[in-house]
C-alpha cells in the first residue's frame, strides 16, 4: 500500500520563509482548498492519506517533504536549514516511527528533504542554503550501510535540488539547466523545462503518472509530448510560499 503523509495548511502560512520570491498575499481559504484537491489527486493515484497534526504556529508546516527522507529500510528525520522550521520534525518522527526505523540529522548538520532526490540506490543531495556539508555527511553515514550512495550536487539560484530536477519516469529527469548541471547525474535521460517556466522542474511521480502544477502549461506540453500521463493541480497559493508539488507530501510504501 502506497502511503502519502500530508499536513493541513497552517493559518500562519502568509508568514512563511521566503528565499527567492517577494512576499505576496496568500489566500488561506484557497490554499486549503487547493491542498485538499492535491490530496484527492494523491488518492486518485492509489495513495492512502495519513495526516500529520496541524501546527497552527508553524508557517511552513504544510511542506512536510522537508522534514524527512523515507527509504525502504529506514527514515531519516531531517534538521531543516531554516531555524523556524526545526520543530516540525517532532510530529513527523512520531508518525514515521510506526513505519520505519529512524535516524536523525543532528547539529551542526542541516538537511531539507526537498534537497534529496532518490534515484534507485543513489541519493542526489543539493548543496543549498538549507542543506550543509555536515548534514550531507550524516545522511551518507545513515544510508550507506543499506547500499545507497550519496552524491552532493551544486545548485545555483534555487531553493532546493527538487526545484531544479525531479524524476518523471524511470531514468528520465525533468530539469532546469539554469539551476543545476545535468552532468551531476549519471545514466539519466533529460527533459528540459520550457525556459519561460523556471519553476517547472518540480513534479511528483506516483506509479507511472505525474502530479503537476497548472502554472507550468508549456512544460506540461513537453511532458505530454513524451507520452507521460499528467494529473494537473492548482498550487497558486503554496507557490507564493516557494512550495512546489513535491513539498506537500511524503510518499512511501507502507505495509501491505
Ligand atoms: C521554505 O522556505 O522552507 C518554505 N517557504 C518552502 C518550502 C518548500 N519545500 C520544498 O520545496 N521541499
py3Dmol code that shows the C-alpha trace and the ligand (Angstrom):
import py3Dmol

protein = """\
ATOM      1  CA  UNK A   1       0.000   0.000   0.000  1.00  0.00           C
ATOM      2  CA  UNK A   2       1.416   3.364  -1.005  1.00  0.00           C
ATOM      3  CA  UNK A   3       1.136   5.998   1.725  1.00  0.00           C
ATOM      4  CA  UNK A   4       1.097   9.772   1.331  1.00  0.00           C
ATOM      5  CA  UNK A   5       1.709  11.775   4.505  1.00  0.00           C
ATOM      6  CA  UNK A   6       0.302  15.299   4.419  1.00  0.00           C
ATOM      7  CA  UNK A   7      -0.436  18.102   6.861  1.00  0.00           C
ATOM      8  CA  UNK A   8      -3.096  20.846   6.826  1.00  0.00           C
ATOM      9  CA  UNK A   9      -2.056  24.309   5.641  1.00  0.00           C
ATOM     10  CA  UNK A  10      -1.186  26.382   8.710  1.00  0.00           C
ATOM     11  CA  UNK A  11      -3.023  29.633   9.365  1.00  0.00           C
ATOM     12  CA  UNK A  12       0.459  31.175   9.675  1.00  0.00           C
ATOM     13  CA  UNK A  13       1.365  30.324   6.031  1.00  0.00           C
ATOM     14  CA  UNK A  14       1.318  34.004   4.992  1.00  0.00           C
ATOM     15  CA  UNK A  15       4.380  34.446   7.291  1.00  0.00           C
ATOM     16  CA  UNK A  16       6.319  31.657   5.545  1.00  0.00           C
ATOM     17  CA  UNK A  17      10.059  31.602   4.917  1.00  0.00           C
ATOM     18  CA  UNK A  18      10.988  33.188   1.578  1.00  0.00           C
ATOM     19  CA  UNK A  19      14.362  32.993  -0.139  1.00  0.00           C
ATOM     20  CA  UNK A  20      13.853  33.978  -3.778  1.00  0.00           C
ATOM     21  CA  UNK A  21      10.333  35.398  -4.094  1.00  0.00           C
ATOM     22  CA  UNK A  22       8.922  38.696  -2.880  1.00  0.00           C
ATOM     23  CA  UNK A  23       6.143  38.281  -0.332  1.00  0.00           C
ATOM     24  CA  UNK A  24       2.673  38.441  -1.870  1.00  0.00           C
ATOM     25  CA  UNK A  25      -0.717  37.958  -0.224  1.00  0.00           C
ATOM     26  CA  UNK A  26      -1.780  34.335   0.260  1.00  0.00           C
ATOM     27  CA  UNK A  27      -5.469  33.407   0.269  1.00  0.00           C
ATOM     28  CA  UNK A  28      -5.645  30.884   3.106  1.00  0.00           C
ATOM     29  CA  UNK A  29      -9.067  29.517   2.196  1.00  0.00           C
ATOM     30  CA  UNK A  30      -7.934  28.948  -1.359  1.00  0.00           C
ATOM     31  CA  UNK A  31      -4.641  27.422  -0.192  1.00  0.00           C
ATOM     32  CA  UNK A  32      -6.589  24.914   1.916  1.00  0.00           C
ATOM     33  CA  UNK A  33      -8.999  24.084  -0.910  1.00  0.00           C
ATOM     34  CA  UNK A  34      -6.052  23.576  -3.289  1.00  0.00           C
ATOM     35  CA  UNK A  35      -4.326  21.385  -0.713  1.00  0.00           C
ATOM     36  CA  UNK A  36      -7.448  19.220  -0.433  1.00  0.00           C
ATOM     37  CA  UNK A  37      -7.562  18.873  -4.225  1.00  0.00           C
ATOM     38  CA  UNK A  38      -3.871  17.880  -4.159  1.00  0.00           C
ATOM     39  CA  UNK A  39      -4.657  15.232  -1.528  1.00  0.00           C
ATOM     40  CA  UNK A  40      -7.512  13.966  -3.709  1.00  0.00           C
ATOM     41  CA  UNK A  41      -5.105  13.734  -6.644  1.00  0.00           C
ATOM     42  CA  UNK A  42      -2.792  11.597  -4.493  1.00  0.00           C
ATOM     43  CA  UNK A  43      -5.724   9.373  -3.510  1.00  0.00           C
ATOM     44  CA  UNK A  44      -6.839   9.072  -7.125  1.00  0.00           C
ATOM     45  CA  UNK A  45      -3.376   7.674  -7.885  1.00  0.00           C
ATOM     46  CA  UNK A  46      -3.760   4.980  -5.233  1.00  0.00           C
ATOM     47  CA  UNK A  47      -2.157   6.616  -2.179  1.00  0.00           C
ATOM     48  CA  UNK A  48      -3.615   6.145   1.290  1.00  0.00           C
ATOM     49  CA  UNK A  49      -3.545   9.528   3.031  1.00  0.00           C
ATOM     50  CA  UNK A  50      -2.096   9.701   6.539  1.00  0.00           C
ATOM     51  CA  UNK A  51      -2.445  13.081   8.244  1.00  0.00           C
ATOM     52  CA  UNK A  52       0.068  14.788  10.500  1.00  0.00           C
ATOM     53  CA  UNK A  53      -1.326  17.032  13.245  1.00  0.00           C
ATOM     54  CA  UNK A  54      -1.956  20.635  12.248  1.00  0.00           C
ATOM     55  CA  UNK A  55       0.687  23.082  13.511  1.00  0.00           C
ATOM     56  CA  UNK A  56      -1.071  26.476  13.541  1.00  0.00           C
ATOM     57  CA  UNK A  57       2.060  28.357  14.668  1.00  0.00           C
ATOM     58  CA  UNK A  58       4.411  26.807  12.109  1.00  0.00           C
ATOM     59  CA  UNK A  59       4.051  28.807   8.901  1.00  0.00           C
ATOM     60  CA  UNK A  60       5.679  26.247   6.592  1.00  0.00           C
ATOM     61  CA  UNK A  61       4.354  23.066   8.221  1.00  0.00           C
ATOM     62  CA  UNK A  62       2.384  22.005   5.126  1.00  0.00           C
ATOM     63  CA  UNK A  63       5.719  21.370   3.364  1.00  0.00           C
ATOM     64  CA  UNK A  64       6.203  18.003   5.044  1.00  0.00           C
ATOM     65  CA  UNK A  65       8.699  16.799   2.434  1.00  0.00           C
ATOM     66  CA  UNK A  66      11.418  18.818   4.111  1.00  0.00           C
ATOM     67  CA  UNK A  67      11.105  17.025   7.456  1.00  0.00           C
ATOM     68  CA  UNK A  68      12.143  13.508   6.435  1.00  0.00           C
ATOM     69  CA  UNK A  69      13.667  11.258   3.806  1.00  0.00           C
ATOM     70  CA  UNK A  70      11.843   7.937   3.717  1.00  0.00           C
ATOM     71  CA  UNK A  71      13.596   4.931   2.205  1.00  0.00           C
ATOM     72  CA  UNK A  72      12.570   1.285   2.153  1.00  0.00           C
ATOM     73  CA  UNK A  73      14.854   0.371   5.077  1.00  0.00           C
ATOM     74  CA  UNK A  74      14.714   3.488   7.263  1.00  0.00           C
ATOM     75  CA  UNK A  75      13.578   7.092   7.520  1.00  0.00           C
ATOM     76  CA  UNK A  76      15.966   9.955   8.167  1.00  0.00           C
ATOM     77  CA  UNK A  77      14.442  12.752  10.214  1.00  0.00           C
ATOM     78  CA  UNK A  78      15.985  15.967   8.959  1.00  0.00           C
ATOM     79  CA  UNK A  79      17.158  19.085  10.750  1.00  0.00           C
ATOM     80  CA  UNK A  80      15.709  21.781   8.470  1.00  0.00           C
ATOM     81  CA  UNK A  81      18.035  24.557   7.394  1.00  0.00           C
ATOM     82  CA  UNK A  82      15.538  27.259   8.383  1.00  0.00           C
ATOM     83  CA  UNK A  83      15.542  27.518  12.171  1.00  0.00           C
ATOM     84  CA  UNK A  84      11.856  28.457  12.168  1.00  0.00           C
ATOM     85  CA  UNK A  85      11.067  25.001  10.735  1.00  0.00           C
ATOM     86  CA  UNK A  86      13.033  22.761  13.107  1.00  0.00           C
ATOM     87  CA  UNK A  87      10.161  21.839  15.434  1.00  0.00           C
ATOM     88  CA  UNK A  88       8.087  20.498  12.516  1.00  0.00           C
ATOM     89  CA  UNK A  89      10.135  17.292  12.593  1.00  0.00           C
ATOM     90  CA  UNK A  90       8.884  16.149  16.004  1.00  0.00           C
ATOM     91  CA  UNK A  91       5.458  15.070  14.811  1.00  0.00           C
ATOM     92  CA  UNK A  92       6.882  13.631  11.576  1.00  0.00           C
ATOM     93  CA  UNK A  93       9.237  11.438  13.628  1.00  0.00           C
ATOM     94  CA  UNK A  94       6.395  10.269  15.887  1.00  0.00           C
ATOM     95  CA  UNK A  95       4.341   9.243  12.863  1.00  0.00           C
ATOM     96  CA  UNK A  96       7.142   7.645  10.841  1.00  0.00           C
ATOM     97  CA  UNK A  97       8.287   5.595  13.847  1.00  0.00           C
ATOM     98  CA  UNK A  98       5.227   3.451  13.132  1.00  0.00           C
ATOM     99  CA  UNK A  99       6.553   2.632   9.655  1.00  0.00           C
ATOM    100  CA  UNK A 100      10.361   2.736   9.699  1.00  0.00           C
ATOM    101  CA  UNK A 101      13.462   2.614  11.884  1.00  0.00           C
ATOM    102  CA  UNK A 102      14.523   6.237  12.359  1.00  0.00           C
ATOM    103  CA  UNK A 103      17.873   8.011  12.006  1.00  0.00           C
ATOM    104  CA  UNK A 104      18.325  11.698  12.789  1.00  0.00           C
ATOM    105  CA  UNK A 105      20.336  14.567  11.310  1.00  0.00           C
ATOM    106  CA  UNK A 106      21.911  16.399  14.247  1.00  0.00           C
ATOM    107  CA  UNK A 107      23.552  19.790  14.837  1.00  0.00           C
ATOM    108  CA  UNK A 108      25.594  21.213  13.235  1.00  0.00           C
ATOM    109  CA  UNK A 109      24.127  19.315  10.304  1.00  0.00           C
ATOM    110  CA  UNK A 110      21.174  20.705   8.379  1.00  0.00           C
ATOM    111  CA  UNK A 111      19.196  18.963   5.678  1.00  0.00           C
ATOM    112  CA  UNK A 112      15.874  19.664   3.938  1.00  0.00           C
ATOM    113  CA  UNK A 113      14.071  16.728   2.343  1.00  0.00           C
ATOM    114  CA  UNK A 114      13.467  18.942  -0.694  1.00  0.00           C
ATOM    115  CA  UNK A 115      17.182  18.622  -1.416  1.00  0.00           C
ATOM    116  CA  UNK A 116      17.168  14.835  -1.581  1.00  0.00           C
ATOM    117  CA  UNK A 117      16.353  13.228  -4.919  1.00  0.00           C
ATOM    118  CA  UNK A 118      16.252   9.441  -4.737  1.00  0.00           C
ATOM    119  CA  UNK A 119      17.051   7.612  -7.980  1.00  0.00           C
ATOM    120  CA  UNK A 120      17.291   3.886  -7.328  1.00  0.00           C
ATOM    121  CA  UNK A 121      20.135   3.374  -4.850  1.00  0.00           C
ATOM    122  CA  UNK A 122      21.569   6.865  -5.405  1.00  0.00           C
ATOM    123  CA  UNK A 123      20.606   9.847  -3.265  1.00  0.00           C
ATOM    124  CA  UNK A 124      21.447  13.110  -5.016  1.00  0.00           C
ATOM    125  CA  UNK A 125      21.586  15.893  -2.425  1.00  0.00           C
ATOM    126  CA  UNK A 126      21.587  19.611  -3.211  1.00  0.00           C
ATOM    127  CA  UNK A 127      24.194  21.757  -1.528  1.00  0.00           C
ATOM    128  CA  UNK A 128      21.698  24.521  -0.913  1.00  0.00           C
ATOM    129  CA  UNK A 129      21.124  27.325   1.532  1.00  0.00           C
ATOM    130  CA  UNK A 130      19.282  24.677   3.590  1.00  0.00           C
ATOM    131  CA  UNK A 131      21.454  21.536   3.425  1.00  0.00           C
ATOM    132  CA  UNK A 132      25.040  21.827   4.616  1.00  0.00           C
ATOM    133  CA  UNK A 133      28.106  19.604   4.330  1.00  0.00           C
ATOM    134  CA  UNK A 134      27.657  18.141   7.834  1.00  0.00           C
ATOM    135  CA  UNK A 135      24.038  17.241   7.077  1.00  0.00           C
ATOM    136  CA  UNK A 136      25.003  15.556   3.813  1.00  0.00           C
ATOM    137  CA  UNK A 137      27.788  13.583   5.542  1.00  0.00           C
ATOM    138  CA  UNK A 138      25.392  12.429   8.286  1.00  0.00           C
ATOM    139  CA  UNK A 139      22.865  11.354   5.664  1.00  0.00           C
ATOM    140  CA  UNK A 140      25.548   9.330   3.872  1.00  0.00           C
ATOM    141  CA  UNK A 141      26.572   7.609   7.128  1.00  0.00           C
ATOM    142  CA  UNK A 142      22.954   6.646   7.811  1.00  0.00           C
ATOM    143  CA  UNK A 143      22.180   5.232   4.367  1.00  0.00           C
ATOM    144  CA  UNK A 144      25.440   3.777   3.059  1.00  0.00           C
ATOM    145  CA  UNK A 145      25.198   0.633   5.239  1.00  0.00           C
ATOM    146  CA  UNK A 146      21.960  -0.082   3.365  1.00  0.00           C
ATOM    147  CA  UNK A 147      23.659   0.038  -0.029  1.00  0.00           C
ATOM    148  CA  UNK A 148      22.884   3.619  -1.028  1.00  0.00           C
ATOM    149  CA  UNK A 149      25.354   6.124  -2.454  1.00  0.00           C
ATOM    150  CA  UNK A 150      25.083   9.832  -1.650  1.00  0.00           C
ATOM    151  CA  UNK A 151      26.181  12.339  -4.285  1.00  0.00           C
ATOM    152  CA  UNK A 152      26.265  16.049  -3.455  1.00  0.00           C
ATOM    153  CA  UNK A 153      25.077  18.361  -6.237  1.00  0.00           C
ATOM    154  CA  UNK A 154      25.817  22.067  -6.707  1.00  0.00           C
ATOM    155  CA  UNK A 155      22.825  24.368  -7.227  1.00  0.00           C
ATOM    156  CA  UNK A 156      22.518  27.942  -8.359  1.00  0.00           C
ATOM    157  CA  UNK A 157      19.607  30.320  -7.905  1.00  0.00           C
ATOM    158  CA  UNK A 158      17.003  27.982  -6.436  1.00  0.00           C
ATOM    159  CA  UNK A 159      15.773  26.803  -3.041  1.00  0.00           C
ATOM    160  CA  UNK A 160      16.188  23.020  -3.241  1.00  0.00           C
ATOM    161  CA  UNK A 161      17.523  20.343  -5.574  1.00  0.00           C
ATOM    162  CA  UNK A 162      13.968  19.261  -6.326  1.00  0.00           C
ATOM    163  CA  UNK A 163      13.192  22.805  -7.512  1.00  0.00           C
ATOM    164  CA  UNK A 164      15.798  22.078 -10.192  1.00  0.00           C
ATOM    165  CA  UNK A 165      15.168  18.436 -11.100  1.00  0.00           C
ATOM    166  CA  UNK A 166      12.706  15.614 -10.396  1.00  0.00           C
ATOM    167  CA  UNK A 167      12.107  12.175 -11.829  1.00  0.00           C
ATOM    168  CA  UNK A 168       9.112  11.959 -14.223  1.00  0.00           C
ATOM    169  CA  UNK A 169       9.610   8.379 -15.421  1.00  0.00           C
ATOM    170  CA  UNK A 170      12.191   5.696 -14.684  1.00  0.00           C
ATOM    171  CA  UNK A 171      15.526   7.110 -15.853  1.00  0.00           C
ATOM    172  CA  UNK A 172      14.005  10.409 -17.060  1.00  0.00           C
ATOM    173  CA  UNK A 173      14.784  13.631 -15.208  1.00  0.00           C
ATOM    174  CA  UNK A 174      12.785  16.818 -15.725  1.00  0.00           C
ATOM    175  CA  UNK A 175      15.423  19.512 -15.298  1.00  0.00           C
ATOM    176  CA  UNK A 176      16.014  23.249 -15.327  1.00  0.00           C
ATOM    177  CA  UNK A 177      19.608  23.532 -16.600  1.00  0.00           C
ATOM    178  CA  UNK A 178      19.803  27.107 -15.277  1.00  0.00           C
ATOM    179  CA  UNK A 179      19.625  25.751 -11.710  1.00  0.00           C
ATOM    180  CA  UNK A 180      21.632  22.518 -11.951  1.00  0.00           C
ATOM    181  CA  UNK A 181      24.153  20.983 -14.344  1.00  0.00           C
ATOM    182  CA  UNK A 182      22.886  17.787 -15.956  1.00  0.00           C
ATOM    183  CA  UNK A 183      26.377  16.296 -15.702  1.00  0.00           C
ATOM    184  CA  UNK A 184      25.778  15.940 -11.955  1.00  0.00           C
ATOM    185  CA  UNK A 185      23.517  12.965 -12.737  1.00  0.00           C
ATOM    186  CA  UNK A 186      24.765   9.627 -14.045  1.00  0.00           C
ATOM    187  CA  UNK A 187      22.995   7.412 -16.590  1.00  0.00           C
ATOM    188  CA  UNK A 188      19.866   9.538 -16.999  1.00  0.00           C
ATOM    189  CA  UNK A 189      17.803  10.917 -19.857  1.00  0.00           C
ATOM    190  CA  UNK A 190      16.723  14.535 -19.555  1.00  0.00           C
ATOM    191  CA  UNK A 191      13.700  16.621 -20.419  1.00  0.00           C
ATOM    192  CA  UNK A 192      14.314  20.357 -20.073  1.00  0.00           C
ATOM    193  CA  UNK A 193      11.664  22.738 -18.750  1.00  0.00           C
ATOM    194  CA  UNK A 194      10.341  25.456 -21.022  1.00  0.00           C
ATOM    195  CA  UNK A 195      12.644  28.431 -20.314  1.00  0.00           C
ATOM    196  CA  UNK A 196       9.577  30.635 -19.675  1.00  0.00           C
ATOM    197  CA  UNK A 197       8.792  28.421 -16.658  1.00  0.00           C
ATOM    198  CA  UNK A 198      11.851  28.310 -14.386  1.00  0.00           C
ATOM    199  CA  UNK A 199       9.969  26.510 -11.592  1.00  0.00           C
ATOM    200  CA  UNK A 200       8.590  23.792 -13.853  1.00  0.00           C
ATOM    201  CA  UNK A 201      11.046  21.030 -12.910  1.00  0.00           C
ATOM    202  CA  UNK A 202       9.142  20.030  -9.768  1.00  0.00           C
ATOM    203  CA  UNK A 203       6.788  17.099 -10.412  1.00  0.00           C
ATOM    204  CA  UNK A 204       5.530  14.194  -8.273  1.00  0.00           C
ATOM    205  CA  UNK A 205       5.795  10.791  -9.892  1.00  0.00           C
ATOM    206  CA  UNK A 206       3.282   8.303  -8.430  1.00  0.00           C
ATOM    207  CA  UNK A 207       3.437   4.955 -10.193  1.00  0.00           C
ATOM    208  CA  UNK A 208       3.564   5.938 -13.868  1.00  0.00           C
ATOM    209  CA  UNK A 209       1.589   9.186 -13.539  1.00  0.00           C
ATOM    210  CA  UNK A 210       2.712  12.687 -12.614  1.00  0.00           C
ATOM    211  CA  UNK A 211       1.076  15.277 -10.380  1.00  0.00           C
ATOM    212  CA  UNK A 212       1.969  18.559 -11.977  1.00  0.00           C
ATOM    213  CA  UNK A 213       1.143  22.268 -11.414  1.00  0.00           C
ATOM    214  CA  UNK A 214      -1.258  24.150 -13.682  1.00  0.00           C
ATOM    215  CA  UNK A 215       1.131  27.129 -13.550  1.00  0.00           C
ATOM    216  CA  UNK A 216       3.519  25.421 -15.998  1.00  0.00           C
ATOM    217  CA  UNK A 217       1.454  24.750 -19.158  1.00  0.00           C
ATOM    218  CA  UNK A 218       4.342  24.952 -21.623  1.00  0.00           C
ATOM    219  CA  UNK A 219       6.431  22.335 -19.829  1.00  0.00           C
ATOM    220  CA  UNK A 220       3.272  20.256 -19.375  1.00  0.00           C
ATOM    221  CA  UNK A 221       3.062  20.088 -23.179  1.00  0.00           C
ATOM    222  CA  UNK A 222       6.619  18.739 -23.225  1.00  0.00           C
ATOM    223  CA  UNK A 223       5.661  16.039 -20.700  1.00  0.00           C
ATOM    224  CA  UNK A 224       2.602  15.078 -22.747  1.00  0.00           C
ATOM    225  CA  UNK A 225       4.756  15.053 -25.889  1.00  0.00           C
ATOM    226  CA  UNK A 226       6.875  12.350 -24.231  1.00  0.00           C
ATOM    227  CA  UNK A 227       3.750  10.243 -23.741  1.00  0.00           C
ATOM    228  CA  UNK A 228       3.646  10.870 -19.973  1.00  0.00           C
ATOM    229  CA  UNK A 229       0.361  10.940 -18.064  1.00  0.00           C
ATOM    230  CA  UNK A 230      -0.194  14.148 -16.143  1.00  0.00           C
ATOM    231  CA  UNK A 231      -2.692  14.957 -13.381  1.00  0.00           C
ATOM    232  CA  UNK A 232      -2.906  18.762 -13.113  1.00  0.00           C
ATOM    233  CA  UNK A 233      -3.320  20.575  -9.806  1.00  0.00           C
ATOM    234  CA  UNK A 234      -3.583  24.243  -8.967  1.00  0.00           C
ATOM    235  CA  UNK A 235      -0.982  25.234  -6.359  1.00  0.00           C
ATOM    236  CA  UNK A 236      -1.065  29.015  -6.839  1.00  0.00           C
ATOM    237  CA  UNK A 237      -1.124  29.808  -3.102  1.00  0.00           C
ATOM    238  CA  UNK A 238       1.652  27.490  -1.868  1.00  0.00           C
ATOM    239  CA  UNK A 239       3.702  28.546  -4.915  1.00  0.00           C
ATOM    240  CA  UNK A 240       3.728  32.051  -3.378  1.00  0.00           C
ATOM    241  CA  UNK A 241       5.428  30.391  -0.377  1.00  0.00           C
ATOM    242  CA  UNK A 242       8.039  28.785  -2.677  1.00  0.00           C
ATOM    243  CA  UNK A 243       6.349  25.421  -2.411  1.00  0.00           C
ATOM    244  CA  UNK A 244       6.103  23.010  -5.319  1.00  0.00           C
ATOM    245  CA  UNK A 245       4.104  19.808  -5.758  1.00  0.00           C
ATOM    246  CA  UNK A 246       6.689  17.522  -4.142  1.00  0.00           C
ATOM    247  CA  UNK A 247       6.889  19.581  -0.928  1.00  0.00           C
ATOM    248  CA  UNK A 248       3.410  18.892   0.376  1.00  0.00           C
ATOM    249  CA  UNK A 249       3.660  15.131   0.858  1.00  0.00           C
ATOM    250  CA  UNK A 250       5.941  12.285   1.866  1.00  0.00           C
ATOM    251  CA  UNK A 251       5.183   9.253  -0.296  1.00  0.00           C
ATOM    252  CA  UNK A 252       6.405   5.751   0.501  1.00  0.00           C
ATOM    253  CA  UNK A 253       5.422   2.113   0.534  1.00  0.00           C
ATOM    254  CA  UNK A 254       3.681   1.096   3.735  1.00  0.00           C
ATOM    255  CA  UNK A 255       2.773  -2.364   4.983  1.00  0.00           C
ATOM    256  CA  UNK A 256       0.728  -4.422   2.548  1.00  0.00           C
TER     257      UNK A 256
END
"""
ligand_1 = """\
12
LIG
C 10.550 27.306 2.969
O 11.198 28.286 2.586
O 11.034 26.458 3.707
C 9.113 27.194 2.530
N 8.553 28.503 2.404
C 9.014 26.449 1.212
C 9.486 25.036 1.323
C 9.327 24.290 0.049
N 9.758 22.953 0.219
C 10.199 22.183 -0.760
O 10.361 22.624 -1.881
N 10.546 20.939 -0.469
"""
view = py3Dmol.view(width=600, height=400)
view.addModel(protein, "pdb")
view.setStyle({"model": 0}, {"cartoon": {"style": "trace"}})
view.addModel(ligand_1, "xyz")
view.setStyle({"model": 1}, {"stick": {}})
view.zoomTo()
view.show()
